[in-house]
Amino acid sequence: MNIEMPIWPYVYGSPSGTGSIRNMPEDFVVVENLSFEPSGNGEHAFLQIQKTGENTEFVARQLARFADVRQRDIGYAGLKDRHAVTTQWFSVWLPGKVDPDWTQLESDKIKVLQALRHARKLKRGVLSSNSFKITVRDWQGDKVKAVQQLEAIKAHGIANYYGSQRFGYEGHNVNKALAMFQGAKVGREQRSLYLSAARSFLFNQILAARVTDATWNQALVDAVYMFDGSHTSFKSEQPDADITRRLESQAIHPTGVLWGLAKPMVPLNAFEQAVIDTYPELAQGLIACGVEMDRRALRANVPDLQWHFVNDTVLELEFSLPAGCYATSLLREIIVLP
């Protein structure tokens, strides 16, 4: 079996234009927003770092070497793109030690914006959101349609697809997951990437079915919903007026299963079961590897979306997305991505 990556269905019609992103790092600016404030005291140094053209793991290695600590003593909340200007937080465990002169770490690609102390290591996923400023160059298309699509996205949100970067070059990580399930030997880091790709692919296929059926933002029987801005979810056997009202106000979102070992309160609906049945090798492989079942919102709100056509060929976008959501999932609705 060999899986080809599909073009998942769009919510707001076909993209209204073409263009390019990441012509230079400054065209893709990301600022990470923590879900808490560092206390100012503790054994961990929290550093807010702006990096240009460098990936997160490279900066983490640089920090470990500079502070003379083990790699595992470095924490960060999420991975950020290399081909971008990104501002994110790192933690460095320094028990009983004073901070080194962090300015000595700086270069033309790394700037230390803040240095604070906190009692605990920075854990993965403890973000409230990411803020983006993206410049689309060489834009061509239907400007009226583009504005209509942007207005619709601002009002109604986006389908919360995993972005293409989740699946590796041309989606190869999904097929590498299949090979791993069939016995291919891989390292620990690759194993994690391939498991994530397999589970994310199944989720995107489920979401695609809901988009095609126009139920991606609608209530279903025996559904599980997630509160906006939270991972907390609840089950509702029958959609009622209250569920409908909360969905329309975007206070809650329908969810799709993140496949794995079964857990209570994570039932499957017909859309989900059909996808799982279509890809038994992926489904069984995830279970065999001990991945636990979870839920992910099918929709993401983008209420602060702003846009500006600098000229006929340059479009600037500014918006925030909840942690775990992909800017490319918004961009794909309005431009054909390379």
N, C-alpha and C positions, 0 to 999 in steps of 0.2 A: 504494500500500500504506500502510495506517495501522495501527500496532500499539497495541492496548489492553493496559494493564498487568494481568496476571492476579493472582489471589490464590494465591501459591505454596503447595503442600501443607504441612500441619503434620506434625511428627514424632510428637507426643504427643497426638494427637486434637485436636478443636476447642478453642479457648481456653475456659478455665473461668470467665471473668468479663469484665466491662467496667470501664473506668476511664479516668482522664485523667492525663497526665504534663505536665510543664512548665507547671503553673498559675502557677508563679513560678520564677525561675532557681534558687533553692535546692532545688527538687525534682529537679534533674538535676545532680549533682555528678560531675565527671570529673577524675582526676589522672593525668597522663602520666608513665610510667616509662621513662626512657632505657635504652638497652642498654649504656651505659658511664658512667663517672664523669668529669666534667670534671677535667682534671689540676691546675688552679690556676695554670697558666702558659701564655702564648701571646698572640697578637695579637687573639683573639676574646673578647669579653665574653659570657659565658653568663649569661642571666637567667632565673630561674624566676619566672614571673608568674602571679598569680591574677587572672582577669578575670571580671566579672559582666555578662552581657547584651551582650557585645561579641564580634565574630568575630575570627578569627586575623589576617586580612589588615588589618583596621583597626588592630589593635595594632602590627603590623609597620610600617605607615605612620607611626604615632605615634612609634615608636622611631627610625625613619630621620630624621624631622624633629627630634626631640629631640637626637639624637646628631650631627646635621648630616652624615649619610652618605647614600650612594645606596641606593635601595630594594633593589638586588641585593646589598648588603652585609649585609642582614638574612637570617638563616636560621631555619628552624623545622622540626620533624620531622613535623608533621601538622596538618591543619585540625581545629579544634574547634568545637563547636556554639556558636551565638550565644546561644540561649535556655537558658543554663545557667551554673553556676559552674564554671569550668574552670581547672586549674592546668597550665601547659605551659611548655616551655623555648624561648627565643629566643637567637640569637647575633647579635652586632654586631661587625663588623670594625673594629678601632681600632688599626691599625699605628702604633707609635711614639707613641700617645696614652694619656693616663691616662683612667680612667673618669670620666664626669661624675657628678654627684650624682643617682643614680638615684631617690632619694626624691622629687625634684622632678617626676618623671614620674607620680607616684601621684595617684589621684583616688578618688572613691567607687566607681569601677568597675574600677580597675586598682591592684594591689598588687604590689610587688617583694618576693619572699620570699627570694631568694638572688641573689648576684652573684659569679660565679667567672670565671676565665680558662681558655682552652683553646687548643690550637695550631691547630685546624681549625674551619672553618665547620660549623654544625649542618646536616646533610643530611636531606632528606625520607626518612621511613621508618625512621630509626635508633631505633626504640622496641622495648622488650621487651614492653610491655603497657600497657593503660589500666585504671585502677581506677574503678569506678562506685559511686555511692550514689544510688538512684533512689526517689522517693516517688510511689506511685500513689494518687491521691485519687479520691473518689467510686466506690470499688471496690464492685462488686456481683457476686455469683456463687456458685459452689459451692466453699466453702472446702476441703472434703475433697479434691475433685478438684484444686484448685489446689496443695495441698501435695503430692499424689501427682505432679503434673507437675513441680514444683520439685525433688522428690527424684530424679526420673528425669533431669532436666537436670543436676543435680549429679553423678550417677553416670555418665551416658552422653554428656554433651555436647549441643551443638545443631548443627543444620544451618547451615552457614556461609554463609547467604545474604548478598548485599549488601543493605543497608538501603534503604528507600524514598528517603531523602535523596540517594542516589546518582543518582537518576533525575529529579530536579527535580519541580516542582509537577505532580501527577497523572501523573508519568512522561513529561512532554512532551519531555524531553531525548533520549529514544530516537527519537522521530519527527523531532526537529530534526537528529539524526545522519543519518537517512535523507535529509532534505532537503539536508543538506550533501553527502552522497555523490552526490546528483543535481545538484549544481552551485551550491547556495545559498552565498553569501558570508558568512563569519563571521570574527570576530576570533580572535586566537591563544588567549585565555583560554577563549572559548566552544568553540573547536575541541577543546581538551583535555577539557572537560567532556562534550562530546557523544561523543567517542571512548570515554571511560571508561564512559559510560552504555550505549553499544551493546555493548561487550565484557562489561560486568557483567550486562546483560540476558541475553545468550547463556549466560553461566555459570549464572545463576540458573535458567534453563530446563533446563540439563543437570542441575543439582542436584535440581530438582523431579522430573525423570524418575527419578532414583535414589531419591528419597524415596518416590515412588509405587510403585516396584518393591521397596522395602525393602532396597536395596543401598547406600544412602548411606554406611553404615559397614562395608560388607562387601568382601571381596576379589573381584576379577574376573580373568579371563585377560588377559594382556598389559596389566597395569595399572601405573600410576605412583603411588608412595606418597611422602608427605612426613613427615619427622621432626617430632614435636611440638615446638613452640617454635622451629622453624627453617624456613628456606626450602629447605633441602637435600632433594633427592628422589632416588629410585632406581626403576628399572623391575624388575618381576618378571613373567616370562612365565606361570608357573603358580603359583597360590596353594598354599602348603604349610602344614605345621603351625606353622612358625616365623612366617610371615606372619600366620596366624590368631591366634596367641598375642599377637603384638605389637599387632595391631588391637584385640583384646579388652582389653588392658592400656592402650590409648590412647597407646601410645608412638609409633605411626605412624598416619597417616590416609590414606584414599583421596583422590585429587585429581581435579579437573575442569579441563578446558582453559580457558585464557584465550586466546581466538582471536586469530590474527594470522598474520604470516609464519611459515612452518614452520621449526622448529628440530630438530636431531637429538634423539633421546631424548624426544620429545613426541608419542607415537602417539595416535591417536583410538580410543576404543572405540565400540561400537554406539550407546550412548546419546548420546554426543557427536556422532557423525556424523549421527544422525537430526535433532538440533536444528540443526546447521549447515546441513543440506539444507533445512530448513523456512524458514530466513531467509537466503536467498542474498544479498539486497541488503545486509544488515548484514555478512555474512561477507566479501563481495567488497569492500565499502567500507572495512573495517578493513585489509584487505591493501593496497588501493590507497593508503591513507594511511600505509603503512609501519609499522603497529603490529606489534610482535614477539609471537609466541606465548609463553605462559608457563603455569604451573600454579598452582592455588590449592587448599588443603585443603578437602575437603567437610565436614569436621567441626571444631568448636572445643571444647576442653575448658573446663569451668567448675567446677573442683574446690573453689574457695573460696566458692561461692555460699552466701549466708546470707539468710534472710528473717524478717520479723517483722510480724505484724498488730498495728498500734498500737491499732486498734479495728475495728469492723465495716466501716468504709468506707475505711481507710487501710492500705496495704501498703508496707513498706519493704524494699528489696532492696539487697544489697551483693555485688559480685563483680568479678573481673578478667577481661579478655579479651585474647588476643594482639593485637598491632598489626594493623590492617586489618580486624578483626572489629567487628560492629555490635551495640550493646546492644539495638537494636530487634529484632534477629533472635532474641534471647532473649525479650524482652517479648511479641512476637507469639504465642509459644507458649502464653501464659497469659492474656493479655487482648486484647480487640479494640481495636486502636489507632485513634484518630480519623484 
